Each structure stands twice: as C-alpha cells, then as structure tokens.
Amino acid sequence: MPRQGMGPIDDIIRAHLRLLRLRAAMTGTMVGRAIGVSQQQISKQERGLSQVAVSQLKLLAELYGTTLVRILREMGLDDTSRSGFAEPEATPFVMEPSEPMIIDLSVLTDPLDRQHLLRHYHALKRR
C-alpha cells in the first residue's frame, strides 16, 4: 500500500520510470546496480511504495540516455515558467489535434499501470 503523501505526481513519475526501464530492456536489478541501489528499492519506487529522490532521477536520466528536463517534460511536469531550468533551445513536443495518439499498452504488464495510464490519457483528452 502506498505511504501517506504519495499523490498523482508520484503515480506519473513511477509509471514513467517503469516505462523508461522497459524501453531500455533493463531489469530492476540492472538499473539498481547501475545507480547504486537495490533491486528492491527500484521495485518499491515503481510500485509507489517509495518516492524517488531528485538526485536518483538525475542518475536514471543519464542511464537512459536523456536529461532530467526531458524526463520531466515527457511526464508533463516541467512547469518551466516557474522552474527556471528550461532548455531554451528545446521546443516542446506539440501534437496536432487531428493526429492520432497510439498508446502501446502491451509494454505495461501491470494492470494498475495500464489503469493509471488510461486515466491520465482520458484526463488529457478532456482538456
């Protein structure tokens, strides 16, 4: 059961980190060894039982060949108007309303991950 204080942002982060790990074809053990934590810690973070430190997010970004800013942008958590750490040369991904959005649910083996993704997708669709 998630601990007190975990909320929707934590759900977004944990689901995205799991997706990045699966895209990289890495196990929790491989990720843990690469960044100096246990496989159990990676599992707890991906299941929402433990929060991820910002310093660990930075290590994970490097491991996955991206940046922390890009990860936050992919998750929709990059409020650059307040954060002051935007990459000025980077333009945000913009999808035309007429473009279809394909979500490959087959990469998500956990039914809860699928439910969370669909919930967020429907929330974005209503905007």
C-alpha positions as CSV (number, residue, x, y, z in Angstrom):
1,M,0.0,0.0,0.0
2,P,1.4,3.5,-0.9
3,R,2.6,5.5,2.0
4,Q,0.9,8.7,3.1
5,G,1.7,11.8,1.0
6,M,2.0,9.9,-2.3
7,G,-0.2,11.5,-4.9
8,P,-0.9,11.8,-8.6
9,I,2.5,13.2,-9.4
10,D,4.2,10.3,-7.8
11,D,1.9,8.0,-9.9
12,I,3.1,9.7,-13.1
13,I,6.8,9.5,-12.1
14,R,6.7,5.8,-11.1
15,A,4.8,4.8,-14.2
16,H,7.2,6.8,-16.4
17,L,10.3,5.4,-14.7
18,R,9.0,1.9,-15.3
19,L,8.3,2.7,-18.9
20,L,11.8,4.1,-19.4
21,R,13.3,0.9,-17.8
22,L,11.2,-1.3,-20.1
23,R,12.2,0.7,-23.2
24,A,15.8,0.2,-22.2
25,A,15.2,-3.5,-21.9
26,M,16.6,-3.5,-18.4
27,T,15.6,-5.4,-15.3
28,G,15.2,-3.7,-11.9
29,T,18.4,-5.5,-10.8
30,M,20.4,-4.0,-13.7
31,V,19.1,-0.5,-13.0
32,G,19.7,-0.8,-9.3
33,R,23.3,-1.9,-9.9
34,A,23.9,0.9,-12.4
35,I,22.8,3.6,-10.0
36,G,23.9,2.1,-6.7
37,V,20.6,1.0,-5.1
38,S,19.0,-2.4,-4.6
39,Q,16.5,-4.1,-7.0
40,Q,14.0,-3.9,-4.1
41,Q,14.3,-0.1,-4.0
42,I,13.7,0.1,-7.7
43,S,10.6,-2.2,-7.3
44,K,9.3,-0.1,-4.4
45,Q,9.6,3.1,-6.4
46,E,7.9,1.7,-9.5
47,R,5.0,0.3,-7.3
48,G,4.5,3.6,-5.5
49,L,5.8,2.3,-2.1
50,S,8.7,4.7,-2.0
51,Q,9.5,8.1,-3.5
52,V,12.4,8.8,-5.9
53,A,15.0,11.4,-4.9
54,V,15.8,14.1,-7.4
55,S,19.5,13.0,-7.3
56,Q,18.3,9.5,-8.3
57,L,16.1,10.8,-11.1
58,K,19.2,12.6,-12.5
59,L,21.2,9.3,-12.4
60,L,18.3,7.5,-14.1
61,A,18.1,10.1,-16.8
62,E,21.8,9.6,-17.5
63,L,21.4,5.8,-17.5
64,Y,18.6,6.1,-20.0
65,G,20.5,8.5,-22.3
66,T,18.4,11.5,-21.6
67,T,18.2,14.5,-19.3
68,L,16.1,15.2,-16.2
69,V,14.5,18.1,-18.0
70,R,13.4,15.9,-20.9
71,I,12.0,13.3,-18.5
72,L,10.0,16.0,-16.7
73,R,8.8,17.3,-20.0
74,E,7.7,13.8,-21.1
75,M,5.7,13.5,-17.9
76,G,4.2,16.9,-18.3
77,L,5.8,18.1,-15.1
78,D,8.2,20.8,-16.5
79,D,6.4,24.0,-15.4
80,T,9.3,26.0,-16.9
81,S,7.6,29.3,-16.3
82,R,8.3,28.8,-12.6
83,S,11.2,26.4,-12.5
84,G,13.8,28.4,-14.4
85,F,15.6,25.3,-15.6
86,A,14.2,25.0,-19.1
87,E,16.4,24.1,-22.1
88,P,15.9,27.3,-24.1
89,E,16.9,25.8,-27.4
90,A,14.4,22.9,-27.0
91,T,10.9,23.2,-28.3
92,P,8.2,21.2,-26.5
93,F,6.5,18.4,-28.4
94,V,3.2,19.6,-29.8
95,M,0.7,17.2,-31.2
96,E,-1.9,18.4,-33.7
97,P,-5.4,17.8,-32.5
98,S,-6.1,15.7,-35.7
99,E,-3.1,13.4,-35.1
100,P,-3.9,10.0,-33.7
101,M,-2.2,9.1,-30.5
102,I,-1.0,5.5,-30.3
103,I,-0.6,4.0,-26.8
104,D,1.1,0.6,-26.7
105,L,-0.4,-1.0,-23.6
106,S,1.5,-4.2,-24.3
107,V,4.6,-2.8,-22.7
108,L,2.8,-2.4,-19.4
109,T,2.4,-5.8,-17.8
110,D,1.0,-4.5,-14.6
111,P,-2.8,-3.9,-14.9
112,L,-2.5,-1.0,-12.4
113,D,0.0,0.7,-14.7
114,R,-2.5,0.4,-17.6
115,Q,-5.3,1.8,-15.5
116,H,-3.2,4.8,-14.4
117,L,-2.0,5.5,-18.0
118,L,-5.6,5.3,-19.3
119,R,-6.9,7.5,-16.5
120,H,-4.2,10.2,-17.4
121,Y,-4.9,9.8,-21.1
122,H,-8.6,10.4,-20.6
123,A,-7.9,13.4,-18.4
124,L,-5.7,14.9,-21.1
125,K,-8.3,14.1,-23.7
126,R,-10.9,16.1,-21.8
127,R,-8.7,19.3,-21.7
